[in-house]
Amino acid sequence: MTRPVVRVNDGIVRGKAERNVCAFLGIPYAAPPFGVNRMRPPQPVTPWQGERDATAYGPTVPKGDYPPQYERLFPEVVIGGDECLNLNVWTPDPGAAGLPVLVWIHGGSFMNGSGSVPEYDGTAFARDGVVCVTINYRLAAEGFLFLDDPLGENTANLGLLDQLAALRWVRHNIAAFGGDPARVTVAGESAGAMSVTTLLSMPLADGLFAQAIAQSGAGAHTLTTQQARTVAGYLADALGVPVDRESVKAVPLDKLVRAASDLVVEVQTAPDPAKWGQLALSLLPFAPTVDGAVLPDAPLAGFAAGRGSSVPLLIGSNVEEARLFFVAPGTIDLIDEPTLAAGAGAYGLSASGVDTYLANRPGASPGDVLAAVISDWFFRVPAIRVAEARARARAAVSTGAGTWMYRFDWPAPQANGGLGACHAVEIPYVFGTIDRPTARGLVGDAPSAAVADRVHRVWVDFIAHGDPGWAPYDTDRRTTGLLAETVNAVDDPAGDERALWDGIR
């Protein structure tokens, strides 16, 4: 098949065609963020002459390694080069028109990941008539360091500004790939989902997407300026420099990446609450900061005020999210009843609340129960709070788009080394990439193609038609789509556990 050619605003790109899908990889949406562009908002691409090869993934942004216990499950893609603010496009037909578009923002604790992770291959979406785009954005200190030294332009939340630049690129160029710029759904998982809910609340993102999907990440995980200053102080101490932008910029990039990575590993493996405060629970020293400019308010406050109310949202989590954080390091069986009580108490849950979780899981180990508690605190309840805020804002004005809640319930722990329906396990099912060797650690050796087909179809239906197949969420019925071998709509699943967090989370 002839290699497809497309003209975008900055020049011509030549992609590749495989299995009735055209892929265009490594297209820059912003200039390299180095040299004079270092720690600045994304700058325009310099147009190129002739045809640009777009048959291989482009460079990844500077980043460290995952904490050691997660490296096997999340193999990092590292590609050298300066043009790291790039994106990838899969389309069924560049000559088409009006196709729905999915823009995917990757996760990785705002520290790791890229748009070229094999599980994010957009072929299955393109085969089903969706133009799929995956993006890179700046991470850790390069993307989310907050410093009190504005340079006459927005210098906080550079990673969010990168995401906005990618979305603007999509608006201006996606028609050349057959996509409709008025039918863009922005989606992400973990830090990507936190990015999605943050973008949804931001005036700067108005009009850049028509729908949103947030998988296992919601609006609770932003930093106050005080928390962000604390992180900046610890980073500067580790680097041995003053806490100002020019001093940090003068540090060699590889040294800065290592120092930021070391902070993340510390927070995610052995956090000292006296040192880190609330960050010892959220585990995210680098994340969007409520700076008053790029991000005017915490997302929940924005939703309560009606921001993003015209954008339909699919949001949810996996039923056993936190098993990842106990099974991967091999600690789940080391948790005893006193540790369960202390751990749950640290997250604000009372002894009677722990008893509710225990009663609902006869025969479960203390580690199983603590994983369930933390799954709710970190993932499920924040998603519910987003849905509640949007539902209340919608009811107040009798207008606004719907919010659909899901819960992913597959697989059982024995199918994938004890992980179960843990954090990130849904991604290969959503993308139809369960057969990728790099996914095997999460999905197990015999992942269900039927479940993948069913869950992928839910996403396609929402992206294409704005309806995943069950009723929107409201605070009366709390309808939730439970996704496994079947798709079942259930009102207020585990409602007794949900209610325990009222006033706490």
MIKOL-668120 format. One record per residue (C-alpha): residue number from 1; x, y, z. Coordinates in steps of 0.5 Angstrom, whole numbers, plus 500, padded with zeros to 3 digits. Layout:
N
  nr   X   Y   Z
 NUM   X   Y   Z
...
% end
This chain:
505
  nr   X   Y   Z
   1 500 500 500
   2 502 507 498
   3 505 511 504
   4 500 516 506
   5 501 523 506
   6 498 529 509
   7 499 537 510
   8 499 540 517
   9 500 547 518
  10 507 546 519
  11 509 542 513
  12 508 535 510
  13 508 529 514
  14 509 522 511
  15 506 516 515
  16 505 509 514
  17 499 504 513
  18 498 498 516
  19 492 493 517
  20 487 499 514
  21 490 504 519
  22 494 510 517
  23 499 512 523
  24 503 518 523
  25 508 518 529
  26 512 523 532
  27 509 530 529
  28 512 536 533
  29 506 540 536
  30 511 545 539
  31 518 547 539
  32 523 543 543
  33 523 546 550
  34 530 547 551
  35 535 552 550
  36 532 559 550
  37 525 555 551
  38 527 551 557
  39 522 552 563
  40 518 557 558
  41 511 556 556
  42 510 552 549
  43 513 555 543
  44 511 555 536
  45 514 549 531
  46 519 552 526
  47 515 550 519
  48 519 544 515
  49 521 544 508
  50 519 538 504
  51 516 531 507
  52 517 530 514
  53 518 522 516
  54 512 520 521
  55 513 513 521
  56 517 512 528
  57 515 515 535
  58 519 521 536
  59 523 523 542
  60 520 522 549
  61 521 528 554
  62 526 528 560
  63 524 523 565
  64 527 519 571
  65 525 511 572
  66 519 509 575
  67 520 506 583
  68 523 500 582
  69 517 495 584
  70 513 498 578
  71 519 498 573
  72 517 491 570
  73 509 493 570
  74 511 499 566
  75 517 499 562
  76 519 506 560
  77 520 508 553
  78 526 512 552
  79 527 516 545
  80 533 521 545
  81 532 528 541
  82 530 535 542
  83 523 535 539
  84 520 531 545
  85 513 535 545
  86 510 531 539
  87 504 527 538
  88 502 521 534
  89 495 520 530
  90 492 514 528
  91 486 514 523
  92 482 510 518
  93 482 514 512
  94 486 521 512
  95 481 523 506
  96 475 522 511
  97 471 528 514
  98 467 529 520
  99 470 523 524
 100 470 523 532
 101 477 524 535
 102 480 521 541
 103 486 525 545
 104 490 521 550
 105 494 524 556
 106 498 519 559
 107 499 517 566
 108 505 516 570
 109 505 520 577
 110 506 526 573
 111 513 524 573
 112 514 518 567
 113 510 515 561
 114 509 518 554
 115 505 518 548
 116 509 512 545
 117 507 507 550
 118 505 500 546
 119 499 499 550
 120 496 506 547
 121 497 504 540
 122 491 507 537
 123 490 502 531
 124 483 499 534
 125 480 506 535
 126 482 508 528
 127 479 501 526
 128 472 503 529
 129 472 510 526
 130 475 514 531
 131 482 518 530
 132 486 517 536
 133 492 522 538
 134 497 521 543
 135 501 526 546
 136 507 527 550
 137 508 533 555
 138 513 536 560
 139 514 532 566
 140 516 533 574
 141 520 539 575
 142 520 541 567
 143 513 541 567
 144 510 542 574
 145 515 545 578
 146 512 552 582
 147 516 558 583
 148 515 565 585
 149 518 568 580
 150 514 570 574
 151 517 572 568
 152 512 576 565
 153 508 570 562
 154 505 564 565
 155 511 559 568
 156 507 555 572
 157 504 548 570
 158 508 548 564
 159 505 541 563
 160 498 543 563
 161 500 548 558
 162 503 543 553
 163 497 539 554
 164 493 545 551
 165 498 547 546
 166 497 539 543
 167 489 540 544
 168 490 547 540
 169 494 543 534
 170 489 538 534
 171 483 543 533
 172 487 546 527
 173 490 540 524
 174 486 534 525
 175 481 535 519
 176 487 533 515
 177 487 526 518
 178 479 526 517
 179 477 528 524
 180 472 533 526
 181 475 539 531
 182 468 539 534
 183 468 532 536
 184 474 532 540
 185 474 527 546
 186 480 528 551
 187 481 522 555
 188 487 520 560
 189 489 515 566
 190 492 516 573
 191 496 523 572
 192 493 523 565
 193 486 523 568
 194 488 528 573
 195 490 532 568
 196 483 531 564
 197 479 534 570
 198 484 539 571
 199 483 542 564
 200 475 541 564
 201 475 546 570
 202 480 551 566
 203 478 557 562
 204 484 556 558
 205 481 550 555
 206 474 552 554
 207 472 550 547
 208 478 545 546
 209 474 539 547
 210 467 537 546
 211 467 531 551
 212 472 528 557
 213 474 521 560
 214 477 520 566
 215 480 514 568
 216 483 513 575
 217 484 520 577
 218 480 526 579
 219 480 533 581
 220 482 532 588
 221 490 531 586
 222 492 538 585
 223 497 542 590
 224 496 549 593
 225 501 554 592
 226 504 552 599
 227 505 545 598
 228 508 547 591
 229 513 551 595
 230 515 546 599
 231 516 541 594
 232 520 546 590
 233 524 547 597
 234 526 540 598
 235 528 540 590
 236 533 546 591
 237 536 543 597
 238 537 536 594
 239 540 540 588
 240 544 545 592
 241 541 551 589
 242 537 557 591
 243 529 556 590
 244 529 561 584
 245 528 559 576
 246 534 561 574
 247 538 557 579
 248 534 551 577
 249 535 552 570
 250 542 552 571
 251 543 545 573
 252 544 540 568
 253 538 537 566
 254 540 530 567
 255 542 532 575
 256 535 535 575
 257 531 529 573
 258 535 525 577
 259 533 529 583
 260 526 530 582
 261 526 522 581
 262 529 521 587
 263 524 526 591
 264 518 522 587
 265 521 515 590
 266 522 518 597
 267 514 520 597
 268 512 514 594
 269 516 509 598
 270 518 511 605
 271 514 518 606
 272 515 522 612
 273 508 525 614
 274 512 530 618
 275 516 532 612
 276 511 532 607
 277 504 533 610
 278 498 531 606
 279 503 529 600
 280 505 523 604
 281 498 521 602
 282 497 523 595
 283 504 521 593
 284 504 526 588
 285 510 532 589
 286 509 534 582
 287 502 535 580
 288 498 541 577
 289 498 547 582
 290 492 552 583
 291 497 558 581
 292 491 563 580
 293 493 564 573
 294 493 557 569
 295 489 554 574
 296 485 559 578
 297 481 554 583
 298 482 547 585
 299 478 543 580
 300 472 541 585
 301 471 549 586
 302 471 550 579
 303 466 544 577
 304 461 547 583
 305 461 554 579
 306 459 550 573
 307 466 550 569
 308 466 545 564
 309 458 544 565
 310 457 543 557
 311 462 538 556
 312 459 530 557
 313 464 526 562
 314 465 519 563
 315 469 518 569
 316 471 512 574
 317 476 507 577
 318 478 500 578
 319 475 496 583
 320 482 494 586
 321 486 500 584
 322 491 500 590
 323 493 492 590
 324 498 495 585
 325 501 499 590
 326 501 493 595
 327 502 487 590
 328 508 490 586
 329 512 491 592
 330 510 484 595
 331 508 487 602
 332 500 486 601
 333 501 479 606
 334 505 483 611
 335 500 487 613
 336 496 485 619
 337 490 488 623
 338 494 493 627
 339 497 496 621
 340 490 496 617
 341 487 500 623
 342 493 505 623
 343 493 505 615
 344 486 506 615
 345 486 511 620
 346 491 515 617
 347 486 516 611
 348 481 518 616
 349 477 512 616
 350 474 510 623
 351 474 503 626
 352 467 502 625
 353 469 504 618
 354 474 499 617
 355 469 494 620
 356 464 495 614
 357 470 494 609
 358 471 487 613
 359 464 485 614
 360 463 486 606
 361 469 482 605
 362 469 475 609
 363 475 472 609
 364 479 477 606
 365 486 479 609
 366 488 485 612
 367 492 487 606
 368 486 486 602
 369 482 490 606
 370 487 496 606
 371 488 496 599
 372 480 497 598
 373 480 503 603
 374 486 506 599
 375 483 505 593
 376 476 508 595
 377 480 514 598
 378 485 515 592
 379 481 514 586
 380 473 512 587
 381 471 517 592
 382 475 523 588
 383 471 521 582
 384 464 521 585
 385 466 528 588
 386 467 530 581
 387 460 527 579
 388 457 530 585
 389 459 537 584
 390 457 537 576
 391 450 534 578
 392 449 539 583
 393 451 545 578
 394 447 542 573
 395 441 541 577
 396 442 548 580
 397 441 551 573
 398 437 545 569
 399 442 545 564
 400 449 542 563
 401 452 536 560
 402 451 529 563
 403 456 525 567
 404 457 517 567
 405 460 513 572
 406 464 507 571
 407 467 501 575
 408 472 496 572
 409 471 490 575
 410 476 485 571
 411 480 481 572
 412 480 477 579
 413 487 477 582
 414 488 470 581
 415 489 471 573
 416 494 476 574
 417 499 475 580
 418 495 478 585
 419 494 484 582
 420 486 484 580
 421 483 490 577
 422 488 494 580
 423 491 501 577
 424 492 501 570
 425 490 494 568
 426 484 497 564
 427 488 501 559
 428 490 495 555
 429 482 493 555
 430 480 500 553
 431 485 500 547
 432 484 493 545
 433 492 492 546
 434 492 486 551
 435 496 482 546
 436 502 487 547
 437 508 483 551
 438 509 489 555
 439 502 489 558
 440 502 482 560
 441 505 483 567
 442 498 487 568
 443 493 483 564
 444 496 476 566
 445 497 470 561
 446 490 469 558
 447 487 476 558
 448 480 476 556
 449 479 478 548
 450 471 478 550
 451 472 483 556
 452 477 487 551
 453 472 488 546
 454 466 490 550
 455 470 495 554
 456 473 498 548
 457 466 498 545
 458 464 502 551
 459 469 507 550
 460 468 508 542
 461 460 509 543
 462 462 514 548
 463 467 518 544
 464 462 517 537
 465 455 518 540
 466 456 521 547
 467 453 515 551
 468 456 509 554
 469 450 505 555
 470 447 507 562
 471 444 512 565
 472 448 519 567
 473 450 519 574
 474 446 523 579
 475 446 524 587
 476 439 520 588
 477 440 514 584
 478 448 514 583
 479 448 509 577
 480 454 506 575
 481 456 502 569
 482 460 496 572
 483 465 493 567
 484 467 486 566
 485 464 480 562
 486 458 484 562
 487 456 491 562
 488 451 492 568
 489 448 498 570
 490 448 498 578
 491 445 504 583
 492 450 506 588
 493 454 500 588
 494 458 499 595
 495 454 505 597
 496 455 503 605
 497 463 504 604
 498 462 510 599
 499 458 514 605
 500 463 513 610
 501 467 518 606
 502 462 523 607
 503 466 529 610
 504 472 526 610
 505 474 525 603
% end
